[in-house]
Amino acid sequence: MCSVFVMKNVLSLVEASISVHGLSVHLWDELLKGISGVKSLSIKTMPSALLLPIFPNMEHLELKSLWSSTLILEFLQNSPKLKHLHINKVLELFVCKVY
């Protein structure tokens, strides 16, 4: 499969803002893996059929547009250092259980 992304020196990337439409799931996977080291991430929208990478350094996450609760929970699970979360709209409500 061919890629439209050329990722060089992304280890120094601190902040990313993504607002694209029409990317295949494969290209979304590749893009998110390439920027998984960022500390701050803002995304307008993305397909819900993705397996998110681990974001080991991410402290700030902004989810713009409409988001499914499943994808929100996956971001929370894959972002161990997350301190700030901003969600514009949630597609469906979810219940969190604390054990």
N, C-alpha and C positions, 0 to 999 in steps of 0.2 A: 504494500500500500504506500502511496506517495504522500509526502507531507508538504504543506505550504509554509510551515514554520521553520525558520533557521534560528536555533537558540544557541547563542554564544555568550559566555560570561554572565549567565543569569544567576550565578551564585551570589553576586553582589547586589542583585535586585532586592530592594527593600519594600517597595510599594507597587501594586498593580491595580489597574482599573480596566475591567473588561465589559464591553458593550457591543456584542456582535450577534448576528442572527444567521441561521442557515448552515452552521458548521455541523458536520457529521459527529456522531458519538466518538468515533476514533480520534478526530482532530481535537475535540474537547478534552479527551483523556490525555492526549499528548501535550496540549497547552497547559492544563492544570498540573501535570507532573513536572513540566519544565519550570513552572513558577511556584512550586510547592514550598520553597524556602523563604517566601516573602513574609514580612511582619505585618503588612496591612494589605487587605484585599477588598475590592469593591466590584460586585458583579451585578449587572442589570438583570440578566436572565440566562438560564441554561437548561438543557434537557434533564429530566428527572431520572433517566435510565443510566446514569453514570455511576461508576464506583469511584468515589473520591479518593485521592491520595492522602497520605498523612501530611499535615501542614505543621511541622515541628516548631516553627518560629512564629507563627501567626498570633498576633496579639489583638488585632483589630479586624473585624469583618463587617462589611456593609452589604446587605442583600436588598437590592432595589427591585422594583416591580412586584410580581406575584410569585410566592414560593410555597412549595408543598412542605408540610410538616416533616415528612420523611427525610427530605433533603436537608432541612434545617438541623434535624437531629444528627444526621450523618456528619455535617460540618462540625457540630459540637463534639462529637465523639472523635473526630480526626484532627482536632485542634487543641492539643493539651495545654498550650500557654495562652489561650484566648482570654482576654480581659474585657474587651469592649465589643458588643454586638448590637448592630442596628438592623432591624427588619422592617421594611416598608409595608408589605402586606403578606398575610399568610393565606394560602389557598384553602386549607381546612384546619379546623381546630384540632389540637391534640392534648392529651392529658399526660402529665409527667407524674410518675410515681416515685416517691422517695422512700428508700428502704433503710 
